[in-house]
Amino acid sequence: MAGEGEQPVALVTGAARRVGAAIARHLAAHGTTVAVHYHHSRELADSLVDEIRRAGGRAQGFAADLTSADSGARLVEEVQRQLGDLDLLVHSAAGFERQAFGSVDPDAWDRMLSLNTRTPFFMSQQAAPGLRRTRGSIVFVTCSSATTPFRGYAPYVVSKGATAHMMRTLAVELAPDIRVNAVAPGTVLPPDDMSDDQLSRIRDRIPLHRFGCAQDIAEAVAFLANASFVTGHELLVDGGRALASR
């Protein structure tokens, strides 16, 4: 990502836990200075930063409420002020709320669209001048549900579908200097409240007969960050489940 002899800089949103933490950890292990964004999870973010530093990497925590587009833009500005121009912006933070169709209200709709789609757009806009200077890239973490919707999460699914199309739009808008791609996880880190029966039924529908893990997504993000002739692409990381659905 960066020039020869330089250490690239990445901002990973939602990096304190789960998939975001795996992405931050993986990038840092491969020589990237990582801005670890968090909102409420300060202790987890601090712990991750300490872990990366103990392993010889470079990381720094940054707090922001990404339900606000202005706060997201200020986050990018502050990271670049302290660490330099970004080589990589990873949009991993997301809201995920289960809601029956009849109970969806405007607040829930706006919450999902703001965090999952609106704020990432304005963060990308803020980061674009620096990314042009580094000829860097943006990677969105979308979701397989954007292509194959599932019940009970309408605002989330619609927001992720919008984000996938925003990725393609930005790939056109920001070319040739900035590449823009997405990773679409399938069943990765299933919810803790699922029964063994439910987990077994889902696993049986995945051709690779296993759930994904956070590291699978981290490796896909790193691949797209370095794939210099790939832009506008959504990489589905689902163990083949979408093929089986067809």
N, C-alpha and C positions, 0 to 999 in steps of 0.2 A: 504493500500500500504506500508507504512512505519512500522517499528517495534512499539511495544506498547510504548506509551508515546512520540513518535517522531512525528513531523509534516512532512508529505510527501512534496516533491518538484515536481512541474510540470512545464514544458516549453510548452506553447501554442503558436504556430506560427500564425501570422495573427490575433492576439488577440485584436486589437484595435477597431474592428467594427464587426457588423453583427454576424454571427455564432461563430466566434472565441471569441468575447467579451462575448457572452452568456456562452461559455464553461469555460472561465477564471472566470467569475463571479460565476458560479455554483460550480466549484471546490473550490474556495476560501471560499464560504459560508459553505462548508462541511469540512473545516479544512486543506486545502492544501495551501502551500506557492506557489504562481504562478508567474512565469516569463512571463511577458506580452510582447511578441515580436510585433514590428511594423516596417514598412519601412518608408512610407511618413506621416503616420497619428500620428505624435507625440502628438498633442494636445488631440486627442481622447484617446490615450494610457495613457497619464498623468491623464486625467480625470477619466479613469477607475481605475487606481492605487489608486487615491485619494478616489474614491467611496468605493473600497474594504477596504482600511485602515480605513475609517470612520465607516464602519460596523464591525470593529474589526478583519478583516482578514489581511493577509500578501501578499504583491505583490510588484513587482519591474519591471520597464520598461527596455527593451533592444532593440536597433535598429540594423537592419541588412538588407542587400539587398539579398534576397534569390534566385535571378536569378544566383547567383554565389555559386557554391558548397563550395568553400573555405570560403566564408563569412558565410555560414550556419554552417560549422564545427567550425569556430571561435566563433560563437554565442553560440553553445553548450558548448564549452570550457569556455567561459566567465561566462555563467550562473552557471556552476558547480564550478567555482572558487569562485564566490560570494555567492552562495546559498547552495552548497554541491551537492552530487550525485543526479541525477534525479531518482525519482520513476516513473515518467510518462512523456512521450514525445508525444505531440499531434500535428500532422501535419495538420493544418487547413488552412494555407495560400495557395492560389491558384490563378492562372490567369484564366480568363474566357472571351474569346473574340469571338464575333460572326463574322464569315467569310464565305462567299460563297465558295463552293468547288473550283471554278475556280480562286479565288483570293488568295488562300493560297500560301504563299511563304516560302522559307527556314527559313527566320528570324522568322516568326510567328510560324513555326513548332518548331524551337529550343527554342523559348521563353516559349512555353507551356511545352515542355518536360523537360526543365531545372528547371523551378519553381515547376512544379507539380510532377515530378518523380525523376529527377537526384539529385537535392539538398536534398530532403528528404532521399534518400538512404545514402548519405554521412554524413548527420546529424545523422542518426541512427547508422552508423558505429562509429562515434565519441562518441556517447552517450552509446554505448554498454558496455564498461567496468564498468561504474558507474551503469548502469541499472542491470548488473549482480550482483554487490555488494548489491543492494537493492532488487533484485529479482522483478524488476519493469516491466513495460510494455510500449508498443508503440501502439498508436491508430492513424490510418490514417482517414482523412475525404475524402472519395472518391465521388462517384456520381452514382445515379441510371442509368445515361446514359451510364455508362461503360458496363452495361448488356443490356439495351435497348437504342441503340443510337438514337439521334435526329439530324435533319438536321442543317447545318449552323455553326457547331462548331467542325469540324473534328479534328483539333489538340488537342483541349481540351478533347474531348471524348476519343481519342486514348490515351492521357496521363493518364487519369483517369483509363482506362482499364489496362494500364501498371502498374499503382500504385496498383490496386487491386491485380494483380498477384505478384507484388513485396511484398505486405503484406504477401501473402501465402508463398512465398519463404523465407522471413525473419523469419516467424513463425517456419519453419523447421531449418533454419540456427542457430537461437538464442535459441532454446529449449535446455534444459529444464529450463534455468534460467530466460529467458525473454519471456513474452507472447506478441504476435503481432496480432492485430485485426484492423478492419475498420468499420466505420459507413458510410453508403451510403444514403445521403439524397435524397428524391424525390423532389416534388415541395415545397420548403421552401423559404420564402421571395422572391416571384416572382419579376421580373424586374419592375421598376417603369414605364417604357414606354409601358407596356401592357395595351390594352384597356379593358374596363369592359366586352365587348363581349368575348375577348380572355380569360380573367380570368374566366368567367362563364363557357366557354366550357371546360377548363382544370379542373375546380372544379367538373363538372358533371361526369368526367371520374374517379374521385377518390372515391372508395367505402365509405370512411368515410366522404365524402362531405365537406371537408375543406382543406385548405393548412396547411402545417406544419409550425411550428415556430422555432426560434433559440433554444428555451428552450427544444424542443423535441430532438434536436441533442445533446445538452449539457447533458441531462439525459442519453442518449444512450452511450455517451462517458464515463460518470462516471460509468455506469453499467459495461462496458467492462474493465475499469481500475480495477475494484474490483472483476470481475468474475474469480476466481482463477483456474478454470478448463476449460477455454475457450481460445483457440488460433487458429489462422488461419481462423477466421470467419469474414465475412462481414455482418453486421447487416443492413438490408434494412429498412429505416424509411421513408415510402412513403404513408402511409394511405391506402395501398392495391392496389395502382395504377398498379403495375407490374402484379398482379393477374388479374386485369380487362383487361389488354392488351392481356393476353393470351386467 
